[in-house]
């Protein structure tokens, strides 16, 4: 059965962590509303491409413009079956928005599926939903996971971790594992 999903993004969300789940989840028949505080359907956000090129942290390059397809102010969390949180730099400032945090708390309190990748853990920590949970994220976010009362899942960059309704991954190389686990938690069945 097709699901209605909400995707939280913002300027300088990681390009792949925005585009790939948005397109993949639609490709399997789900409706995905991509929203950003202060923006409406048809507005764009700038994305950033984070890559792993041998430095101590990721490099960043300007990515594509990503067009939002729903108004943030029209979001009613009750109307959605699952939540997707893109990583990149966007979570750094999205965590300052009370409505964003309330949306995350709604999904967690209702035990609806939540998929978070990379720096998305900053939003999970700010929403206060990590206490007693195990969560993967970009390694630089490990202290925030721990300070929020969670256990940081130190897994390979191409792996994902599921803890109940929460599916997390370190970065975009984990898309196959992360999206597969999220689809399983959603109850999406793909047959060959």
N, C-alpha and C positions, 0 to 999 in steps of 0.2 A: 504494500500500500504506500503510495506516495506521501511524503512528509513535507511540511512547511517549515523551513529553517530560517533562522536569523543569523546574519554574519555581521560582526562588528569590525569595522575598519576605520582608518584615519590616514591623514597625510603621512607619508613615509612608512606605511605598512609595507612589509616585505612583499615584493612583486609576486614571486612564485607562491608564497603562502596566502596570497589573496586570489590570484587568477586561477591556480590549479584547483583548489577545493571548490571555488565558485562554479567553475565549468564542470568539474567531475560530478558534483552532487546534482547538477541539473541534467547531466548526461544519463544518469541512472533514474531520472524521472522526478526528482524532488524539486520543489519550488524553493528558491533561495532569494531572500531579501537582503541585499547588501546596504548597510546604513552607516552613517557617520554623524556624530553630533554637529549641529549647526548647518547641515547640508540637506538638500532635497533630492528627490529622484531626478536624474539627468545631470546633476552636478558631478564633478570629477574630484578624485583625490590623486595626488602624486604618489607613486610607489617608489620604492628603493630596492635595488638588487644587492643582496648581501652574498658575498662569496667567501670561500675559504681558500686562500692563496698562499698559505705558509706563514703568515704573520701571527702574532699572539692573539689577535682577534680577527673578526671578519672585516673585509673591505666593503665599501659602500659606493654604489654608482646609481645615478638616476635611472629609474625604471619607467614603465609605461604610465599613462594616465588611465585610471580605472573609473568607469562610469557607474555611479550608484543607481540602483533601480527602485529605491523606496525612500520615503521621507522618514528621517529619524524621529521627528515629533509625532508621527502617526503610529509608532511601534506600540503594540499591546502585547507584552510578553506572553500573556495567556493564549494568544492565537498561534503560537509556534510550538513545534514538537522537539526542536533541538537548536543548539547554539554553536556557532563557529567563531573562534577568536583568532584572527590573523596576528602574526608576530611583527617583527621589525621595530621601528622606533615609535609607532603610533601608540602602543600600550602605555608608554611613558607618560603621555599627557592625557590619554583617554581615562586613566585611573583617577584623574582629578574631577571627573564628571559624575555627579551623584546618580543621575538616571542610568548611566552605563553600569555602575556598581549595583544598583537596584535590579537591573535586568539580569545580571549574573546571579545575584542572590535568589531571584525568582526561579531561574532554571535549576539551580542547585537544590533549593528547598522543595521543589516539585519533583526532584529526581529525574529531570529531563536530561537527555544526553547533551554533554558539553564537550566540544573538541577545541583544544588550545594548543598552539604550536609556538615554539621559540620564546620570545619575550611576552607572549600572551599570559604567561604565569604572573607577570606584574599585575595584571588585572585580577587574576584569581586571588592573589595575595591581598591586594587592596580591598577586594570584596569580602575578605575574611572567610573564605570557604575551604582553605587548605588544612586547617587544624585536623590532625589525625589522618590525613590523606597522603598518598604517595603520588608525586607529580614529577614529570620530566619537563625540561625547559632548556633553553640555551644555557650552557654552563655558567655564564656570568650572572644568571638569575637564581642560581642555587642558594645564595645567602637569603634572598627574599622568600623563597619557598620555606627554608628552615625558620626564618624569623616569624613567618606566618603560622608556624606550628606544624608544617608539613614535613614529609620525608622526601628529599630530593632523589629521584630515580636517575642514577648516573649510568645511562645506557648509551650504546653506540648511536652515532648521529643518524643512522638510517633505521633506527628502531622506534617503537612507540610503546606506551604503557597505558593500561586500562585499570582504573580503580573505581569500580561501581559504574556510575554514570559519567565519569570523567576520563577522557581519552587525551593524552598529552604526548608531545614529541619534542626533541631538541631543536630541529630545524627542518627546512624544506627537503633535504635528502631522505627524510623519513616518510614522505608522502604516501608511498605504497602501503607501508605498515599502518600509518596513522589513519589514513582514509579507510582502509579495510576494517580496522578495529572500530572506528566510528560508525561505519555502515552496519557492522554487527550489533553494536549497542542500539542503533536506531531500529534494528529489526529488518533491515533491507536485505533481501535475498537475491543474489544474482546466480542464475543457473546457466550452464553451457549446453 
